[in-house]
Amino acid sequence: MADAVIVVALLLVAASATVAVVTRDPVRQALVLAVLGVVLAVLFTVLQAPDVGLSQLAVGSALTPLLLMLTVRKVRRRGQEKGRGR
C-alpha cells in the first residue's frame, strides 16, 4: 500500500514539474510552481520526512510563488510606465 502511494506521489511530481516547464505565462508558472510545492510536500511526508515536507510547504508552495508573482507584477508595471513615456 505504501509503495502505491509513493508511486502516485512521484507521478504527480513528474506531471506538475512537466506542466511548470511547458507553461509559458509567468503568472501561470508561479501557480503551477505552488502546486508542485504542495505535491513535493506530500511526497516528503509520505517518505517519512515531515520536517522537510513542512519546510517545502512553506517555502516551495507559498513564499517562492508569491515572490515570483510580485516580481512579474513589478516588471509589467515598469513596462507600462515606459510605454506611456515616463
C-alpha positions in Angstrom: 0.0 0.0 0.0 2.7 2.5 0.9 4.6 1.7 -2.3 1.5 2.6 -4.3 1.2 6.0 -2.5 4.8 6.7 -3.2 4.4 5.9 -6.9 1.3 8.1 -7.2 3.1 11.0 -5.5 6.1 10.6 -7.8 3.8 10.6 -10.8 2.1 13.8 -9.6 5.5 15.4 -9.0 6.6 14.4 -12.5 3.4 15.7 -14.1 3.3 19.0 -12.2 7.0 19.7 -12.9 6.4 19.0 -16.6 3.5 21.4 -16.7 5.6 24.0 -14.9 8.3 23.7 -17.7 5.8 23.7 -20.5 3.8 26.7 -19.3 4.7 30.0 -21.0 2.9 32.6 -18.9 5.0 33.6 -15.8 1.9 34.0 -13.6 0.6 30.6 -14.5 4.1 29.2 -14.0 4.1 30.6 -10.5 0.7 29.0 -9.8 1.9 25.6 -11.1 5.1 26.0 -9.0 2.8 26.4 -6.0 1.0 23.2 -6.9 4.4 21.5 -7.4 5.5 22.7 -3.9 2.4 21.1 -2.4 2.9 17.8 -4.2 6.5 17.7 -3.2 5.5 18.4 0.4 3.1 15.4 0.2 5.9 13.3 -1.3 8.3 14.2 1.5 5.6 13.4 4.1 4.9 10.0 2.5 8.6 9.3 2.6 8.6 10.0 6.3 10.3 13.3 6.3 7.6 15.6 7.7 10.1 18.3 8.7 11.3 18.6 5.1 7.7 18.5 4.0 6.7 21.4 6.2 9.6 23.4 5.0 8.7 22.7 1.4 5.1 23.6 2.1 6.1 27.0 3.5 8.9 27.9 1.0 8.0 26.0 -2.1 4.3 26.5 -2.2 3.9 29.8 -0.6 6.9 32.1 -0.4 8.6 31.4 -3.8 5.5 31.7 -5.9 4.5 34.8 -4.1 7.9 36.4 -4.8 7.7 35.4 -8.4 4.2 36.9 -8.8 5.2 40.1 -7.2 8.3 40.3 -9.4 6.2 39.7 -12.6 3.8 42.4 -11.4 6.6 44.9 -10.8 8.2 44.2 -14.2 4.8 44.6 -16.0 4.1 47.9 -14.3 7.5 49.3 -15.3 6.9 48.2 -18.9 3.6 50.0 -18.9 5.1 53.2 -17.4 7.8 53.2 -20.1 5.2 52.7 -22.7 3.4 55.9 -21.5 6.5 58.0 -21.8 7.6 58.2 -18.2 
